[in-house]
């Protein structure tokens, strides 16, 4: 893989259903997730199913723009319920692959497919679900601790 992307924005929510809040910096902690996020404290909607797939989620800025162009659905990145907004990163190719965001190493776990919960938490109808299938992002495991900030490079490998 030969690419370099960028971390565009960071979002966390303190509890299940709470609005996602933009952050200027956040600490990534292996086995826990992002400090200040609902899954870090076990307060997320899906926390009853523990494991590394809840540590961090990413979505590509390009996917949201492509969805808007194709369907007319404009989804604010915070409303995607994903933690990290990326640019220039082939997220679908990172399943079972290590990559780095600045000083933090991660491993892609699986794709984030859209669900009814996303529809309920936004002002969009069920058309949102097929519009985000296979472009809803990536769930990742944090392999090394570090601070994340918008503007950091994202690159393949560890």
Secondary structure, DSSP 8 states (H G I E B T S, - for coil): ---EEEEEEEEE-SSTT---EEES-EEEETTTEETTSTTTTT-STTTTS-SGGGSEEEEEHHHHHHHHHHH-----GGGGT-SEEEES--GGGGBT-EEEETTEEEEEEEE----HHHHHHSS--THHHHHHTTTS-EEEEE-S-EEE-TT-EEEE--
